[in-house]
Amino acid sequence: MILSYASQQDYDNMAGKAAGTPAWSAEDFAALGAFMEAFNKDLEESGELVETRALAAPVHTRRLGPGNGATVVTDGPYAETQEVLAGYWILECESFDRATEIAARLGECPAPEHVAARAYADVRPIAESQAELDY
């Protein structure tokens, strides 16, 4: 699984709102969309893409946790959280190294310089059974 991350500020910037960092232009956002479409199409054509999804902005998130014997629901975004999961790709490929190679291509995604400088993705194997968990 490849996991990508963003902050509420990133979502605001992509929507054209300056929020402490410059807003994205319509051209910036269109370039991002075109890259992602091509990236996903390449993975689909290679047979390696199982599923991919982008997630809504953190402001649309609800976090559930314990609180005095009842579940507490808190609406996002969360001041203590800098970044949240922005989207993911589930791949079926020959190796962890191949998944890493695919994820590295995300570094080619066009974005304003201040965004590209701090962008990252995680690659994590999906455990198919409890026996695969290395605890």
A tleap script that builds the chain and sets N, CA, C and O, in Angstrom:
source leaprc.protein.ff14SB
mol = sequence {
  NMET ILE LEU SER TYR ALA SER GLN GLN ASP
  TYR ASP ASN MET ALA GLY LYS ALA ALA GLY
  THR PRO ALA TRP SER ALA GLU ASP PHE ALA
  ALA LEU GLY ALA PHE MET GLU ALA PHE ASN
  LYS ASP LEU GLU GLU SER GLY GLU LEU VAL
  GLU THR ARG ALA LEU ALA ALA PRO VAL HIE
  THR ARG ARG LEU GLY PRO GLY ASN GLY ALA
  THR VAL VAL THR ASP GLY PRO TYR ALA GLU
  THR GLN GLU VAL LEU ALA GLY TYR TRP ILE
  LEU GLU CYS GLU SER PHE ASP ARG ALA THR
  GLU ILE ALA ALA ARG LEU GLY GLU CYS PRO
  ALA PRO GLU HIE VAL ALA ALA ARG ALA TYR
  ALA ASP VAL ARG PRO ILE ALA GLU SER GLN
  ALA GLU LEU ASP CTYR
}
set mol.1.N position { 0.851 -1.166 0.000 }
set mol.1.CA position { 0.000 0.000 0.000 }
set mol.1.C position { 0.898 1.231 0.000 }
set mol.1.O position { 1.847 1.315 0.780 }
set mol.2.N position { 0.600 2.170 -0.865 }
set mol.2.CA position { 1.287 3.465 -0.871 }
set mol.2.C position { 0.339 4.467 -0.237 }
set mol.2.O position { -0.823 4.569 -0.630 }
set mol.3.N position { 0.837 5.204 0.744 }
set mol.3.CA position { 0.042 6.186 1.468 }
set mol.3.C position { 0.619 7.575 1.214 }
set mol.3.O position { 1.824 7.783 1.349 }
set mol.4.N position { -0.237 8.521 0.848 }
set mol.4.CA position { 0.223 9.903 0.672 }
set mol.4.C position { -0.425 10.775 1.747 }
set mol.4.O position { -1.500 10.456 2.255 }
set mol.5.N position { 0.235 11.864 2.080 }
set mol.5.CA position { -0.191 12.701 3.203 }
set mol.5.C position { -0.338 14.161 2.793 }
set mol.5.O position { 0.302 14.623 1.848 }
set mol.6.N position { -1.192 14.879 3.518 }
set mol.6.CA position { -1.393 16.313 3.314 }
set mol.6.C position { -1.922 16.906 4.611 }
set mol.6.O position { -2.242 16.179 5.552 }
set mol.7.N position { -2.011 18.210 4.653 }
set mol.7.CA position { -2.582 18.903 5.811 }
set mol.7.C position { -3.821 19.672 5.344 }
set mol.7.O position { -4.054 19.809 4.143 }
set mol.8.N position { -4.598 20.164 6.280 }
set mol.8.CA position { -5.744 21.003 5.911 }
set mol.8.C position { -5.262 22.205 5.116 }
set mol.8.O position { -5.918 22.634 4.167 }
set mol.9.N position { -4.110 22.747 5.507 }
set mol.9.CA position { -3.537 23.880 4.781 }
set mol.9.C position { -3.289 23.507 3.316 }
set mol.9.O position { -3.559 24.306 2.420 }
set mol.10.N position { -2.776 22.298 3.070 }
set mol.10.CA position { -2.557 21.851 1.697 }
set mol.10.C position { -3.867 21.801 0.915 }
set mol.10.O position { -3.935 22.252 -0.228 }
set mol.11.N position { -4.903 21.247 1.542 }
set mol.11.CA position { -6.204 21.182 0.868 }
set mol.11.C position { -6.726 22.587 0.569 }
set mol.11.O position { -7.259 22.833 -0.513 }
set mol.12.N position { -6.575 23.510 1.523 }
set mol.12.CA position { -7.003 24.893 1.305 }
set mol.12.C position { -6.227 25.522 0.154 }
set mol.12.O position { -6.808 26.182 -0.708 }
set mol.13.N position { -4.907 25.314 0.142 }
set mol.13.CA position { -4.077 25.870 -0.925 }
set mol.13.C position { -4.478 25.320 -2.292 }
set mol.13.O position { -4.557 26.067 -3.267 }
set mol.14.N position { -4.731 24.008 -2.360 }
set mol.14.CA position { -5.138 23.409 -3.639 }
set mol.14.C position { -6.476 23.962 -4.118 }
set mol.14.O position { -6.739 24.006 -5.320 }
set mol.15.N position { -7.324 24.384 -3.174 }
set mol.15.CA position { -8.619 24.970 -3.521 }
set mol.15.C position { -8.484 26.446 -3.893 }
set mol.15.O position { -9.488 27.118 -4.131 }
set mol.16.N position { -7.243 26.956 -3.944 }
set mol.16.CA position { -7.010 28.330 -4.354 }
set mol.16.C position { -7.015 29.338 -3.226 }
set mol.16.O position { -7.054 30.542 -3.476 }
set mol.17.N position { -6.977 28.864 -1.972 }
set mol.17.CA position { -6.991 29.766 -0.814 }
set mol.17.C position { -5.590 29.852 -0.219 }
set mol.17.O position { -4.983 28.829 0.100 }
set mol.18.N position { -5.077 31.073 -0.070 }
set mol.18.CA position { -3.808 31.262 0.630 }
set mol.18.C position { -4.092 31.053 2.114 }
set mol.18.O position { -4.962 31.712 2.684 }
set mol.19.N position { -3.361 30.142 2.732 }
set mol.19.CA position { -3.605 29.802 4.139 }
set mol.19.C position { -2.266 29.645 4.843 }
set mol.19.O position { -1.935 28.564 5.329 }
set mol.20.N position { -1.499 30.727 4.898 }
set mol.20.CA position { -0.173 30.660 5.501 }
set mol.20.C position { 0.903 30.313 4.482 }
set mol.20.O position { 2.074 30.638 4.676 }
set mol.21.N position { 0.519 29.669 3.421 }
set mol.21.CA position { 1.395 29.389 2.276 }
set mol.21.C position { 0.606 29.753 1.027 }
set mol.21.O position { -0.621 29.838 1.070 }
set mol.22.N position { 1.298 29.968 -0.080 }
set mol.22.CA position { 0.604 30.442 -1.288 }
set mol.22.C position { -0.456 29.470 -1.813 }
set mol.22.O position { -0.312 28.251 -1.722 }
set mol.23.N position { -1.511 30.044 -2.357 }
set mol.23.CA position { -2.559 29.258 -3.003 }
set mol.23.C position { -2.028 28.659 -4.292 }
set mol.23.O position { -1.154 29.229 -4.945 }
set mol.24.N position { -2.563 27.510 -4.648 }
set mol.24.CA position { -2.227 26.899 -5.932 }
set mol.24.C position { -2.971 27.640 -7.029 }
set mol.24.O position { -4.091 28.108 -6.826 }
set mol.25.N position { -2.351 27.742 -8.172 }
set mol.25.CA position { -3.042 28.293 -9.331 }
set mol.25.C position { -3.896 27.198 -9.955 }
set mol.25.O position { -3.713 26.016 -9.661 }
set mol.26.N position { -4.821 27.590 -10.811 }
set mol.26.CA position { -5.633 26.606 -11.532 }
set mol.26.C position { -4.732 25.704 -12.372 }
set mol.26.O position { -5.020 24.519 -12.540 }
set mol.27.N position { -3.648 26.260 -12.896 }
set mol.27.CA position { -2.702 25.483 -13.706 }
set mol.27.C position { -1.968 24.446 -12.848 }
set mol.27.O position { -1.759 23.312 -13.279 }
set mol.28.N position { -1.577 24.849 -11.620 }
set mol.28.CA position { -0.924 23.908 -10.696 }
set mol.28.C position { -1.835 22.719 -10.419 }
set mol.28.O position { -1.406 21.566 -10.479 }
set mol.29.N position { -3.098 23.013 -10.116 }
set mol.29.CA position { -4.039 21.955 -9.771 }
set mol.29.C position { -4.326 21.057 -10.973 }
set mol.29.O position { -4.441 19.839 -10.832 }
set mol.30.N position { -4.439 21.664 -12.155 }
set mol.30.CA position { -4.672 20.875 -13.372 }
set mol.30.C position { -3.485 19.957 -13.656 }
set mol.30.O position { -3.676 18.816 -14.077 }
set mol.31.N position { -2.268 20.440 -13.432 }
set mol.31.CA position { -1.070 19.622 -13.653 }
set mol.31.C position { -1.042 18.443 -12.686 }
set mol.31.O position { -0.680 17.332 -13.074 }
set mol.32.N position { -1.420 18.675 -11.431 }
set mol.32.CA position { -1.510 17.596 -10.448 }
set mol.32.C position { -2.518 16.542 -10.914 }
set mol.32.O position { -2.228 15.346 -10.901 }
set mol.33.N position { -3.688 16.994 -11.322 }
set mol.33.CA position { -4.725 16.072 -11.786 }
set mol.33.C position { -4.281 15.255 -12.983 }
set mol.33.O position { -4.525 14.050 -13.041 }
set mol.34.N position { -3.627 15.906 -13.946 }
set mol.34.CA position { -3.147 15.204 -15.138 }
set mol.34.C position { -2.093 14.164 -14.767 }
set mol.34.O position { -2.101 13.053 -15.296 }
set mol.35.N position { -1.183 14.525 -13.854 }
set mol.35.CA position { -0.155 13.573 -13.420 }
set mol.35.C position { -0.802 12.356 -12.770 }
set mol.35.O position { -0.459 11.220 -13.095 }
set mol.36.N position { -1.733 12.590 -11.857 }
set mol.36.CA position { -2.364 11.481 -11.142 }
set mol.36.C position { -3.143 10.584 -12.095 }
set mol.36.O position { -3.116 9.361 -11.953 }
set mol.37.N position { -3.832 11.172 -13.059 }
set mol.37.CA position { -4.554 10.353 -14.037 }
set mol.37.C position { -3.589 9.470 -14.818 }
set mol.37.O position { -3.857 8.285 -15.013 }
set mol.38.N position { -2.469 10.034 -15.268 }
set mol.38.CA position { -1.482 9.257 -16.023 }
set mol.38.C position { -0.821 8.196 -15.143 }
set mol.38.O position { -0.624 7.063 -15.580 }
set mol.39.N position { -0.483 8.554 -13.921 }
set mol.39.CA position { 0.138 7.626 -12.968 }
set mol.39.C position { -0.783 6.429 -12.745 }
set mol.39.O position { -0.346 5.280 -12.823 }
set mol.40.N position { -2.060 6.701 -12.466 }
set mol.40.CA position { -3.020 5.632 -12.211 }
set mol.40.C position { -3.266 4.792 -13.463 }
set mol.40.O position { -3.402 3.571 -13.374 }
set mol.41.N position { -3.324 5.433 -14.614 }
set mol.41.CA position { -3.532 4.698 -15.865 }
set mol.41.C position { -2.365 3.753 -16.130 }
set mol.41.O position { -2.577 2.609 -16.532 }
set mol.42.N position { -1.138 4.215 -15.911 }
set mol.42.CA position { 0.039 3.356 -16.087 }
set mol.42.C position { -0.040 2.127 -15.179 }
set mol.42.O position { 0.244 1.012 -15.618 }
set mol.43.N position { -0.422 2.325 -13.927 }
set mol.43.CA position { -0.531 1.210 -12.983 }
set mol.43.C position { -1.660 0.260 -13.369 }
set mol.43.O position { -1.537 -0.956 -13.225 }
set mol.44.N position { -2.749 0.822 -13.855 }
set mol.44.CA position { -3.868 -0.003 -14.303 }
set mol.44.C position { -3.448 -0.853 -15.509 }
set mol.44.O position { -3.735 -2.048 -15.563 }
set mol.45.N position { -2.771 -0.227 -16.467 }
set mol.45.CA position { -2.338 -0.935 -17.670 }
set mol.45.C position { -1.293 -2.007 -17.373 }
set mol.45.O position { -1.235 -3.024 -18.064 }
set mol.46.N position { -0.464 -1.784 -16.344 }
set mol.46.CA position { 0.547 -2.784 -15.987 }
set mol.46.C position { -0.065 -3.948 -15.189 }
set mol.46.O position { 0.582 -4.973 -14.972 }
set mol.47.N position { -1.321 -3.769 -14.759 }
set mol.47.CA position { -1.980 -4.798 -13.964 }
set mol.47.C position { -1.617 -4.754 -12.492 }
set mol.47.O position { -1.983 -5.661 -11.745 }
set mol.48.N position { -0.901 -3.714 -12.052 }
set mol.48.CA position { -0.448 -3.632 -10.658 }
set mol.48.C position { -1.417 -2.887 -9.744 }
set mol.48.O position { -1.340 -3.027 -8.523 }
set mol.49.N position { -2.319 -2.104 -10.309 }
set mol.49.CA position { -3.246 -1.322 -9.488 }
set mol.49.C position { -4.427 -2.176 -9.064 }
set mol.49.O position { -5.127 -2.746 -9.901 }
set mol.50.N position { -4.643 -2.261 -7.763 }
set mol.50.CA position { -5.814 -2.949 -7.218 }
set mol.50.C position { -6.891 -1.916 -6.924 }
set mol.50.O position { -8.051 -2.102 -7.293 }
set mol.51.N position { -6.509 -0.818 -6.254 }
set mol.51.CA position { -7.454 0.236 -5.896 }
set mol.51.C position { -6.683 1.496 -5.547 }
set mol.51.O position { -5.557 1.431 -5.054 }
set mol.52.N position { -7.293 2.638 -5.805 }
set mol.52.CA position { -6.738 3.913 -5.363 }
set mol.52.C position { -7.880 4.848 -5.003 }
set mol.52.O position { -8.944 4.810 -5.620 }
set mol.53.N position { -7.659 5.663 -4.027 }
set mol.53.CA position { -8.664 6.640 -3.603 }
set mol.53.C position { -7.967 7.876 -3.044 }
set mol.53.O position { -6.927 7.789 -2.391 }
set mol.54.N position { -8.570 9.023 -3.321 }
set mol.54.CA position { -8.195 10.261 -2.643 }
set mol.54.C position { -9.194 10.437 -1.509 }
set mol.54.O position { -10.343 10.010 -1.620 }
set mol.55.N position { -8.767 11.056 -0.431 }
set mol.55.CA position { -9.650 11.275 0.704 }
set mol.55.C position { -10.020 12.749 0.807 }
set mol.55.O position { -9.243 13.620 0.416 }
set mol.56.N position { -11.196 13.021 1.329 }
set mol.56.CA position { -11.679 14.390 1.505 }
set mol.56.C position { -10.787 15.137 2.504 }
set mol.56.O position { -10.025 14.525 3.252 }
set mol.57.N position { -10.893 16.435 2.500 }
set mol.57.CA position { -10.091 17.295 3.374 }
set mol.57.C position { -10.309 16.959 4.848 }
set mol.57.O position { -11.388 16.507 5.232 }
set mol.58.N position { -9.278 17.180 5.678 }
set mol.58.CA position { -9.383 16.890 7.117 }
set mol.58.C position { -10.547 17.594 7.806 }
set mol.58.O position { -11.050 17.102 8.816 }
set mol.59.N position { -10.978 18.725 7.282 }
set mol.59.CA position { -12.088 19.443 7.892 }
set mol.59.C position { -13.364 18.595 7.871 }
set mol.59.O position { -14.292 18.855 8.637 }
set mol.60.N position { -13.412 17.599 7.011 }
set mol.60.CA position { -14.575 16.706 6.912 }
set mol.60.C position { -14.400 15.402 7.693 }
set mol.60.O position { -15.146 14.445 7.488 }
set mol.61.N position { -13.418 15.372 8.581 }
set mol.61.CA position { -13.088 14.167 9.344 }
set mol.61.C position { -13.777 14.170 10.703 }
set mol.61.O position { -14.026 15.222 11.292 }
set mol.62.N position { -14.074 12.983 11.178 }
set mol.62.CA position { -14.519 12.809 12.563 }
set mol.62.C position { -13.611 11.780 13.205 }
set mol.62.O position { -13.340 10.726 12.631 }
set mol.63.N position { -13.143 12.097 14.403 }
set mol.63.CA position { -12.294 11.176 15.174 }
set mol.63.C position { -13.121 10.663 16.346 }
set mol.63.O position { -13.780 11.433 17.045 }
set mol.64.N position { -13.074 9.357 16.547 }
set mol.64.CA position { -13.793 8.738 17.656 }
set mol.64.C position { -12.791 8.193 18.648 }
set mol.64.O position { -11.800 7.572 18.264 }
set mol.65.N position { -13.044 8.421 19.912 }
set mol.65.CA position { -12.148 7.944 20.961 }
set mol.65.C position { -12.881 7.821 22.283 }
set mol.65.O position { -14.050 8.189 22.400 }
set mol.66.N position { -12.175 7.297 23.281 }
set mol.66.CA position { -12.811 7.088 24.580 }
set mol.66.C position { -12.934 8.391 25.374 }
set mol.66.O position { -12.138 9.316 25.213 }
set mol.67.N position { -13.946 8.434 26.228 }
set mol.67.CA position { -14.119 9.593 27.095 }
set mol.67.C position { -15.134 9.325 28.171 }
set mol.67.O position { -16.338 9.348 27.916 }
set mol.68.N position { -14.663 9.071 29.375 }
set mol.68.CA position { -15.548 8.851 30.537 }
set mol.68.C position { -16.606 7.781 30.278 }
set mol.68.O position { -17.785 7.986 30.566 }
set mol.69.N position { -16.191 6.656 29.742 }
set mol.69.CA position { -17.105 5.536 29.550 }
set mol.69.C position { -17.981 5.624 28.310 }
set mol.69.O position { -18.805 4.740 28.077 }
set mol.70.N position { -17.821 6.662 27.518 }
set mol.70.CA position { -18.613 6.811 26.292 }
set mol.70.C position { -17.677 7.181 25.144 }
set mol.70.O position { -16.564 7.661 25.359 }
set mol.71.N position { -18.139 6.954 23.950 }
set mol.71.CA position { -17.351 7.340 22.786 }
set mol.71.C position { -17.499 8.832 22.553 }
set mol.71.O position { -18.611 9.359 22.531 }
set mol.72.N position { -16.372 9.511 22.380 }
set mol.72.CA position { -16.364 10.938 22.110 }
set mol.72.C position { -16.098 11.134 20.621 }
set mol.72.O position { -15.154 10.563 20.075 }
set mol.73.N position { -16.926 11.938 19.970 }
set mol.73.CA position { -16.764 12.239 18.554 }
set mol.73.C position { -16.292 13.678 18.434 }
set mol.73.O position { -16.924 14.598 18.952 }
set mol.74.N position { -15.164 13.861 17.740 }
set mol.74.CA position { -14.592 15.190 17.550 }
set mol.74.C position { -14.509 15.455 16.057 }
set mol.74.O position { -13.985 14.633 15.305 }
set mol.75.N position { -15.035 16.623 15.616 }
set mol.75.CA position { -14.938 17.007 14.216 }
set mol.75.C position { -13.560 17.571 13.922 }
set mol.75.O position { -12.972 18.249 14.764 }
set mol.76.N position { -13.036 17.294 12.722 }
set mol.76.CA position { -11.737 17.790 12.304 }
set mol.76.C position { -11.849 19.187 11.750 }
set mol.76.O position { -12.958 19.709 11.636 }
set mol.77.N position { -10.753 19.807 11.406 }
set mol.77.CA position { -9.389 19.274 11.525 }
set mol.77.C position { -8.892 19.388 12.958 }
set mol.77.O position { -9.533 20.016 13.800 }
set mol.78.N position { -7.753 18.780 13.223 }
set mol.78.CA position { -7.215 18.712 14.572 }
set mol.78.C position { -5.957 19.545 14.664 }
set mol.78.O position { -4.995 19.312 13.931 }
set mol.79.N position { -5.959 20.507 15.553 }
set mol.79.CA position { -4.832 21.423 15.682 }
set mol.79.C position { -3.530 20.690 15.964 }
set mol.79.O position { -2.469 21.116 15.508 }
set mol.80.N position { -3.597 19.590 16.714 }
set mol.80.CA position { -2.379 18.868 17.072 }
set mol.80.C position { -1.851 17.988 15.936 }
set mol.80.O position { -0.755 17.437 16.041 }
set mol.81.N position { -2.619 17.854 14.853 }
set mol.81.CA position { -2.220 17.008 13.739 }
set mol.81.C position { -1.770 17.860 12.570 }
set mol.81.O position { -2.551 18.633 12.016 }
set mol.82.N position { -0.506 17.715 12.199 }
set mol.82.CA position { 0.013 18.472 11.058 }
set mol.82.C position { -0.416 17.857 9.734 }
set mol.82.O position { -0.779 18.574 8.802 }
set mol.83.N position { -0.375 16.530 9.650 }
set mol.83.CA position { -0.686 15.868 8.395 }
set mol.83.C position { -1.622 14.700 8.632 }
set mol.83.O position { -1.629 14.086 9.699 }
set mol.84.N position { -2.406 14.412 7.616 }
set mol.84.CA position { -3.331 13.286 7.655 }
set mol.84.C position { -3.192 12.506 6.359 }
set mol.84.O position { -2.597 12.982 5.392 }
set mol.85.N position { -3.741 11.319 6.353 }
set mol.85.CA position { -3.743 10.520 5.147 }
set mol.85.C position { -4.572 11.238 4.084 }
set mol.85.O position { -5.730 11.576 4.327 }
set mol.86.N position { -3.988 11.471 2.912 }
set mol.86.CA position { -4.670 12.180 1.834 }
set mol.86.C position { -5.218 11.217 0.785 }
set mol.86.O position { -6.215 11.509 0.125 }
set mol.87.N position { -4.566 10.078 0.637 }
set mol.87.CA position { -5.008 9.110 -0.350 }
set mol.87.C position { -4.131 7.878 -0.304 }
set mol.87.O position { -3.137 7.831 0.421 }
set mol.88.N position { -4.512 6.874 -1.090 }
set mol.88.CA position { -3.742 5.634 -1.066 }
set mol.88.C position { -3.874 4.887 -2.384 }
set mol.88.O position { -4.801 5.114 -3.162 }
set mol.89.N position { -2.938 4.006 -2.609 }
set mol.89.CA position { -2.941 3.066 -3.723 }
set mol.89.C position { -2.692 1.686 -3.139 }
set mol.89.O position { -1.766 1.505 -2.348 }
set mol.90.N position { -3.497 0.725 -3.514 }
set mol.90.CA position { -3.229 -0.662 -3.177 }
set mol.90.C position { -2.741 -1.322 -4.455 }
set mol.90.O position { -3.410 -1.293 -5.488 }
set mol.91.N position { -1.560 -1.919 -4.359 }
set mol.91.CA position { -0.922 -2.522 -5.524 }
set mol.91.C position { -0.753 -4.014 -5.320 }
set mol.91.O position { -0.652 -4.493 -4.190 }
set mol.92.N position { -0.724 -4.724 -6.395 }
set mol.92.CA position { -0.339 -6.132 -6.406 }
set mol.92.C position { 0.849 -6.184 -7.354 }
set mol.92.O position { 0.685 -6.165 -8.574 }
set mol.93.N position { 2.050 -6.251 -6.781 }
set mol.93.CA position { 3.249 -6.234 -7.610 }
set mol.93.C position { 4.241 -7.272 -7.118 }
set mol.93.O position { 4.039 -7.899 -6.078 }
set mol.94.N position { 5.305 -7.445 -7.869 }
set mol.94.CA position { 6.224 -8.561 -7.644 }
set mol.94.C position { 7.011 -8.494 -6.346 }
set mol.94.O position { 7.435 -9.530 -5.833 }
set mol.95.N position { 7.218 -7.289 -5.798 }
set mol.95.CA position { 8.055 -7.196 -4.605 }
set mol.95.C position { 7.863 -5.858 -3.897 }
set mol.95.O position { 7.278 -4.921 -4.442 }
set mol.96.N position { 8.366 -5.798 -2.683 }
set mol.96.CA position { 8.374 -4.547 -1.918 }
set mol.96.C position { 9.231 -3.504 -2.632 }
set mol.96.O position { 8.908 -2.316 -2.628 }
set mol.97.N position { 10.328 -3.957 -3.245 }
set mol.97.CA position { 11.183 -3.038 -4.003 }
set mol.97.C position { 10.434 -2.441 -5.182 }
set mol.97.O position { 10.599 -1.258 -5.480 }
set mol.98.N position { 9.608 -3.241 -5.863 }
set mol.98.CA position { 8.819 -2.720 -6.987 }
set mol.98.C position { 7.821 -1.704 -6.478 }
set mol.98.O position { 7.638 -0.665 -7.113 }
set mol.99.N position { 7.170 -1.961 -5.363 }
set mol.99.CA position { 6.229 -0.995 -4.791 }
set mol.99.C position { 6.948 0.311 -4.445 }
set mol.99.O position { 6.405 1.398 -4.643 }
set mol.100.N position { 8.165 0.195 -3.929 }
set mol.100.CA position { 8.967 1.382 -3.599 }
set mol.100.C position { 9.327 2.157 -4.859 }
set mol.100.O position { 9.294 3.387 -4.871 }
set mol.101.N position { 9.670 1.433 -5.917 }
set mol.101.CA position { 9.981 2.060 -7.213 }
set mol.101.C position { 8.764 2.834 -7.742 }
set mol.101.O position { 8.902 3.951 -8.242 }
set mol.102.N position { 7.592 2.240 -7.630 }
set mol.102.CA position { 6.365 2.917 -8.073 }
set mol.102.C position { 6.115 4.168 -7.234 }
set mol.102.O position { 5.822 5.231 -7.782 }
set mol.103.N position { 6.229 4.052 -5.918 }
set mol.103.CA position { 5.998 5.195 -5.031 }
set mol.103.C position { 6.975 6.327 -5.312 }
set mol.103.O position { 6.618 7.499 -5.199 }
set mol.104.N position { 8.196 5.985 -5.675 }
set mol.104.CA position { 9.199 7.022 -5.972 }
set mol.104.C position { 8.770 7.896 -7.141 }
set mol.104.O position { 9.161 9.061 -7.216 }
set mol.105.N position { 7.977 7.356 -8.046 }
set mol.105.CA position { 7.484 8.149 -9.181 }
set mol.105.C position { 6.593 9.301 -8.735 }
set mol.105.O position { 6.435 10.277 -9.468 }
set mol.106.N position { 6.011 9.203 -7.546 }
set mol.106.CA position { 5.187 10.301 -7.036 }
set mol.106.C position { 6.012 11.568 -6.833 }
set mol.106.O position { 5.464 12.670 -6.826 }
set mol.107.N position { 7.320 11.418 -6.669 }
set mol.107.CA position { 8.201 12.579 -6.549 }
set mol.107.C position { 8.248 13.423 -7.818 }
set mol.107.O position { 8.723 14.559 -7.792 }
set mol.108.N position { 7.760 12.876 -8.923 }
set mol.108.CA position { 7.706 13.606 -10.193 }
set mol.108.C position { 6.421 14.418 -10.335 }
set mol.108.O position { 6.254 15.159 -11.304 }
set mol.109.N position { 5.519 14.279 -9.375 }
set mol.109.CA position { 4.235 14.976 -9.449 }
set mol.109.C position { 4.449 16.480 -9.415 }
set mol.109.O position { 5.113 16.986 -8.510 }
set mol.110.N position { 3.900 17.203 -10.379 }
set mol.110.CA position { 4.072 18.656 -10.371 }
set mol.110.C position { 3.325 19.285 -9.195 }
set mol.110.O position { 2.186 18.927 -8.895 }
set mol.111.N position { 3.985 20.216 -8.550 }
set mol.111.CA position { 3.399 20.931 -7.421 }
set mol.111.C position { 4.217 22.196 -7.200 }
set mol.111.O position { 5.377 22.260 -7.608 }
set mol.112.N position { 3.629 23.198 -6.561 }
set mol.112.CA position { 4.426 24.366 -6.206 }
set mol.112.C position { 5.654 23.936 -5.404 }
set mol.112.O position { 5.593 22.963 -4.652 }
set mol.113.N position { 6.744 24.640 -5.554 }
set mol.113.CA position { 8.027 24.253 -4.952 }
set mol.113.C position { 7.938 24.029 -3.443 }
set mol.113.O position { 8.509 23.067 -2.929 }
set mol.114.N position { 7.230 24.903 -2.728 }
set mol.114.CA position { 7.138 24.752 -1.272 }
set mol.114.C position { 6.374 23.484 -0.882 }
set mol.114.O position { 6.570 22.973 0.221 }
set mol.115.N position { 5.518 22.969 -1.749 }
set mol.115.CA position { 4.790 21.726 -1.482 }
set mol.115.C position { 5.675 20.525 -1.804 }
set mol.115.O position { 5.788 19.595 -1.006 }
set mol.116.N position { 6.292 20.556 -2.968 }
set mol.116.CA position { 7.155 19.443 -3.395 }
set mol.116.C position { 8.299 19.218 -2.410 }
set mol.116.O position { 8.732 18.082 -2.218 }
set mol.117.N position { 8.790 20.280 -1.790 }
set mol.117.CA position { 9.933 20.179 -0.875 }
set mol.117.C position { 9.617 19.379 0.388 }
set mol.117.O position { 10.533 18.878 1.041 }
set mol.118.N position { 8.337 19.250 0.741 }
set mol.118.CA position { 7.996 18.528 1.969 }
set mol.118.C position { 7.062 17.343 1.728 }
set mol.118.O position { 6.517 16.777 2.675 }
set mol.119.N position { 6.880 16.973 0.475 }
set mol.119.CA position { 5.985 15.855 0.148 }
set mol.119.C position { 6.670 14.518 0.409 }
set mol.119.O position { 7.872 14.371 0.186 }
set mol.120.N position { 5.903 13.560 0.878 }
set mol.120.CA position { 6.431 12.214 1.065 }
set mol.120.C position { 5.288 11.216 0.963 }
set mol.120.O position { 4.114 11.578 1.029 }
set mol.121.N position { 5.656 9.965 0.804 }
set mol.121.CA position { 4.695 8.866 0.786 }
set mol.121.C position { 5.307 7.712 1.555 }
set mol.121.O position { 6.530 7.585 1.628 }
set mol.122.N position { 4.470 6.880 2.123 }
set mol.122.CA position { 4.906 5.662 2.806 }
set mol.122.C position { 4.535 4.464 1.956 }
set mol.122.O position { 3.513 4.473 1.269 }
set mol.123.N position { 5.359 3.440 2.001 }
set mol.123.CA position { 5.055 2.157 1.374 }
set mol.123.C position { 4.986 1.139 2.499 }
set mol.123.O position { 5.942 0.975 3.256 }
set mol.124.N position { 3.853 0.455 2.608 }
set mol.124.CA position { 3.678 -0.538 3.677 }
set mol.124.C position { 3.045 -1.794 3.105 }
set mol.124.O position { 2.054 -1.719 2.379 }
set mol.125.N position { 3.614 -2.943 3.429 }
set mol.125.CA position { 2.972 -4.195 3.022 }
set mol.125.C position { 1.640 -4.351 3.744 }
set mol.125.O position { 1.476 -3.877 4.868 }
set mol.126.N position { 0.700 -5.011 3.100 }
set mol.126.CA position { -0.583 -5.318 3.715 }
set mol.126.C position { -0.492 -6.733 4.263 }
set mol.126.O position { -0.177 -7.666 3.524 }
set mol.127.N position { -0.761 -6.897 5.531 }
set mol.127.CA position { -0.746 -8.228 6.149 }
set mol.127.C position { -2.033 -8.949 5.759 }
set mol.127.O position { -3.133 -8.447 5.987 }
set mol.128.N position { -1.885 -10.105 5.181 }
set mol.128.CA position { -3.037 -10.901 4.747 }
set mol.128.C position { -3.581 -11.790 5.860 }
set mol.128.O position { -4.700 -12.294 5.768 }
set mol.129.N position { -2.786 -11.980 6.911 }
set mol.129.CA position { -3.237 -12.820 8.022 }
set mol.129.C position { -2.497 -12.400 9.292 }
set mol.129.O position { -1.503 -11.676 9.230 }
set mol.130.N position { -2.985 -12.856 10.434 }
set mol.130.CA position { -2.340 -12.554 11.710 }
set mol.130.C position { -0.919 -13.110 11.734 }
set mol.130.O position { -0.036 -12.526 12.364 }
set mol.131.N position { -0.693 -14.223 11.058 }
set mol.131.CA position { 0.632 -14.841 11.029 }
set mol.131.C position { 1.679 -13.942 10.379 }
set mol.131.O position { 2.871 -14.084 10.651 }
set mol.132.N position { 1.245 -13.021 9.526 }
set mol.132.CA position { 2.174 -12.123 8.848 }
set mol.132.C position { 2.556 -10.901 9.690 }
set mol.132.O position { 3.437 -10.138 9.295 }
set mol.133.N position { 1.929 -10.709 10.809 }
set mol.133.CA position { 2.238 -9.571 11.672 }
set mol.133.C position { 3.494 -9.881 12.471 }
set mol.133.O position { 3.562 -10.902 13.155 }
set mol.134.N position { 4.482 -9.010 12.389 }
set mol.134.CA position { 5.771 -9.227 13.051 }
set mol.134.C position { 5.850 -8.480 14.382 }
set mol.134.O position { 6.634 -7.542 14.524 }
set mol.135.N position { 5.052 -8.888 15.340 }
set mol.135.CA position { 5.081 -8.194 16.634 }
set mol.135.C position { 5.920 -8.954 17.611 }
set mol.135.O position { 6.068 -8.531 18.758 }
savepdb mol mol.pdb
quit
